[in-house]
Amino acid sequence: MTLLDRYIIRKFLVILLFNILAFIIIFLVIDLIEHLDKFLAYKATFHQVVKYYFYYIPFIIILTLPISMLLSSLFSLGSMAQYNEITAIQTSGVSLYRILFPILVLAFLISIISGIAGETIVPQANRLRLDVYRYEIKKEARKVRSARSQLAIQDTGHRQLYIQFYEVAKKRAHNVNILWIEGDKITRRLDCRYMVWNPAQEMWMLHNVTERILQDTAEQVIHHDSLKYADSRITPEDLIDLEIQPEEMNYAELNRFVDKMLELGADARRWLVDLYMKISYPLANFIIVLFGAPLAARKRRSGPALGFALALLISFIYFLFLRTGQVLGHKGDLPPWLAAWIGNIVFGAGGIITMLRVRK
């Protein structure tokens, strides 16, 4: 690393740390104003509020990091262009690409660090933050729902399961219908009064069962006192109403959750979009610097105010693409992967074009 690289990186990091600190303060103040009435209503202690916002900080940093990166690149390179430092460096035979190289490498490394933090620190901190709010401030009971009703689940193959009422604690389902469907016809049906999970054999036991085998011209009816439902992929955990949010899960946890949702025949589009966002959003730290750095390196007569306005405009357009993609992905108008990556694709292409057209 040359002396020039260290100078550019140091200049970039100082502004970056200032931006991160500024965004943390702004977010904490706004959120405190928004939740102050709730904290007072639930009689939250000072220690609980401090702990809540302490766990909130990692999420704020990751959320605002792309904007902080863009501001840092615009201000650091913009000031160098303003004071003719970039012109002087180019006069000595160093190309603009070489000047931008250390910032782009640093942005890529920060994207990797952001992705790792998003898989480790941030989900755990979010979970702890929401636990403080749910169980310490609001004083909710730490338990899952005791019962669920009217469940429809896709089981293995063409088999569908309908449950009228499910007791979570007893792992007992009442008024269960199991249907085998081929095409648009029901070929077999089991109607049982209740089914219970057998932990020793890890399978469901059906009780008071009426089995119907349906043919084109006849119907065969068989009664069973009990029957094993051994080849089902559905477990008691699949019948619990989960309230965990995507921001509380890392990529592996969310991926397992999506796989389970797909196995059960549920609509997992919004979860798939959030899953792909786990990868695309950290990379935005590099993409948005790739887009903004060539613009910042051009000398302008305007001062820092224009750079700040430009950063806000670019950030607004980027998050507009991001949010629009999410909404279209949740609705099914875009494939989940495209919904999560559309902002990076557009700004990445724009960054490459800007980099190629800028004067070297």
N, C-alpha and C positions, 0 to 999 in steps of 0.2 A: 504494500500500500504506500503510495507516494504522499508527499507533504500536501499536495493539492487535494488528493482524495480525503485525507484526514480533515482538512479545512472545510471542505464541502459537507462532509458527513457531520462534523461537529456543529456547523451552522444549521443544518437540517434538524438534528436531534434536539438542539436547544429550543427551537421553535415548536417542534413536535411535543415536547414535554409541557411547554407552556399551553399549547392548545388542548392537550389532554386534561390538564389541571383546570383550565377554564370551562371545558365542557362538563367535567365532573361537578364543579360548583354550580353551574347553571342548571343541570338536571336535578341535582339534589334540592336546590332551592325551589324549583318549580314543583317537583314531586311532593315536597314537604308542605307547600301551600295547598296542593290539591288534596292531600290526605290528612291535613291537620285536624279537620273536624272529626274524622274517623278515629284518629288517635285519641282525641279528647273524649269522644263518645265511649270508647272502649277502655278509657282510663289507662292508657299505655304509659309505662314508666319511661324515664329518660334513657335508662340502660337498654330497654327493648327497642326504642326508636333508633338509638345509635347502632345497635347490632343489626337492625333491619337495613339501615343505609350502608353500613360497612359491607354487608353481603351484596348490596346493589352495585357497588363500584365496579367490579369486574365486567358486569353486563353493560354498564354505561361505556366503559373503555372500548369494548369490542364493537358496540353499536355505533359509536361516533368515530372510531379509528379511521375509516376511509375519508371522512371530511377533514379530520386532523392531518392526515397524510397529504391531502390535496392542498390545504392551507400552508403546510410546511414547505411543500415543493414550490408553490407560487411565491411565498414570501422570501424564502432563502435564495432561489434562483432569480426572482424578480429584483431583489436588492442588489445582487451581483450584476445583473444587466443594467440596473439603474445607475450604478456607480462605475460602469465601464469595465468591471472586473472580467466579465466574460469576453469582451472585445480584446482586452489585453492578453488574456490567456490564448485566445485564438490567433492573435498576432504572433505569438511565440511558436506557432505550429501545431497547437493542440486542437483537434476537431471538437465540434459541439457534442458529437456522440460520445467522445471520451470524457467530456465534462459531465455529461448526464449519467455516464456509466455507474459511478459509485452510488448515486441516489436510486437508480433502478435496481441495482443489486440489493441495496439496503431495503427497498420496498418489497422485494421478493422474499427476503429473509423475514421481514416483519409479517408478511402474509403467512408464512409457514408457522411462525410463533403464534400468530393469531389463531390459526387453525388448531394448533395443539392446545392452546388455552381454551378454545371453544369446545374441545373434547374432554377436558379435565377440570380446569378451575371453574369455568363459567357455569356449566350445568349443576355442579355441586353447590356453588354459591347461590344460584337461583333457587335451588331446592331448599337450602337453609333459610334464605330470605323469605320464601313463601311459607315455610314451616313456622318462622317467627311470627309472621302476620296471622296465619291461621290458628296456631295452637297456643301462642303466648299472648298475643294482643287481642285477637277475637275470642280466644279461649274455646275453640272448637274441640270436640272429642276426637281423639286419634283412633278412628275406626272406619271400616268400609261400610257400605250400605248393607243393611241386614237382609234385604230382600229385593228381588227384581221381578218384573212381570212382562208378559207379552214379548217373548224373545223369539227371533227367527234367525237361524244360523245355518250356513252352508257347511256340511260335513264332507267327508271323503267322497270323491267322485260326483255322482249325480244324486247324492243323498242329502236331504234337507231335514232340519230338526226344528220343531216348534214347541215352545214351552209356555204354558199358561202362567206358572208362578214358580219362582226359584228361591229357596232359603239358603242364604250364603253360609251361615254358621253351620247348619246341618248338612250342607252339600246335597240337598234333596230338591229334585224338580218334580212338580205336580202337573198332571194332565199333559202328558208328553205325546207328541205325534211325530213319527219318523217316516219320511216318504222317500221311496226310490223312484226317480223320474227319468224316463228315457224319451227324448224328444219333447212332445207335449202331452205324454201319457204317464200316469202313475201305474207302475207295475207291481209295487209291493208297498204295504203300509203296516206300521206297528202303532197301535194306540194303547198306551199304558197309563195306569192311574198315577204312578210315581216311579222315579228312578233315583237311585242312591249311589254315591261314589264309594267304591271299595278300595281303601288305601293300600291294603295288603297286595291285591292283585292289580292295582292301578287300572281299574276299569269301572264302567257303570253297570249296575244291576237293575234290570227292568222288572217291575212287579205288577201283577194283575194285567197281563198283556193280551190284547186281541190282535192276532196277525191276519192280514188279508192279502192274498196273492191274487192279483187281478189279471185276467186274460181277456181276449177279445170277446169271448162268448160266455165266460163263466167266472165265478168268484169263489175262491176257496178260503174258508174262515177257520182259523185254529186258535184255541185259547191256551195260554200258558200262565201258570202261577208265577213263575219267574223266568227270566231269560238274560243271558249275558250279552252285553253290548261291547264286545271286546275290541273291535277294530276301529273305534271312533278316535279321531284326533282331538276331540274337544275335551278339555280338562276343566275342573272347577274354577281355575284361575281365569279361564276365558269367559266365564259367565259373571265375573265381577265387574261392576261399573267403574272403570279406571278414570281418575280425574287428573292424572299427571299430564303436564303440558310439554310441548316439544322443546321449549327452552330449558326444561329440567332434565332432558335426556341428552346423552352424547350420541354420536353417529351409530355406534354399535347397538345401543339400547333402542334407538328409534328405528333402526333397520330391522331388528327382531320384532318390534311392535308392528311394523308395516307388513312383514312376512306373515305374522299371525293374522292380521286383519284380512290379508288377501286369501289365506287358507280358509278363513271362516266366511268368505264371500262378501265381506263388507266393502263399502266404497272407501278406498284409501288414498284418493287423489290428493286431498289437502295435506295428508301426512307425507306422501311422496314428494310434494313440492318442498315441504319443510326439510325433508331428508336431503334433497339435492342442494338446498340452501346452505346446509352445513359445510359444503365444500365450496360453493360458488361465492359466498359472502366473504370469507377470509381472503380469497384471491382478488377481491375488489380493491384491496389496499395497493396491490401492484398495478392493476388495470387503470385505476383512476390517476395514479402518478404518471403512468405511461402516457395518458391522455393530456395531463396538465403540465408536465415538465417542459415539453417543447414550447408551449404557449408562454410559459413564464420566462423562458430564456431569451425571448425577443425583447429588445429594448423599447420602452415606451416612455413618453413624457409624463404620463399620469403617475400618481403616487400610490401608496399602499391601499388607499380606499378602493381603487379600481380592481386591484388584485383580490381584495376581500369580496367585492361584489361578484367578480368572475367566479371565485370559488363557490360562493353561495348558489350562483346560477347553475354551474356544472353539477354541484351536489344535488340541487333540486331536480334537475333533469334526470340524473342517474337514479335517484330514489323514486322518481315518477315511473321510470321503466321497471324498477324493481317491484314496486307495489302493484303496478298494472299487470305485470307478469304473474305475480302471486294470485291476484284476483282471478285472472283468466285461467290459471292452472287449477285453482280450487273449483271453478265452475266447469272445468273440462273443455274449455275452448282452446287451450294449448296443452301439448304434452307436458307432463310434470318437469322433465329435464329442461325443456325449452323455457318454461315459465320461470324456473330458477336461474337460468343462465342468460336470459335475453339482455339484461343490463350489461353484463360482462362482454357479451358478443358484440353488441353495438359499440360500446365504449372502447373495447379492445381493437376493433377494426378502425374506429376513429383515431385511436392513439397511434396505430401503425401508419395510417395515412398521414397524420400530422408529423410524425417523426420522419417520414420519408421526404415530405415537402419542405421541412424547415431548412433554413440555410445552414450548412455544415460549417 
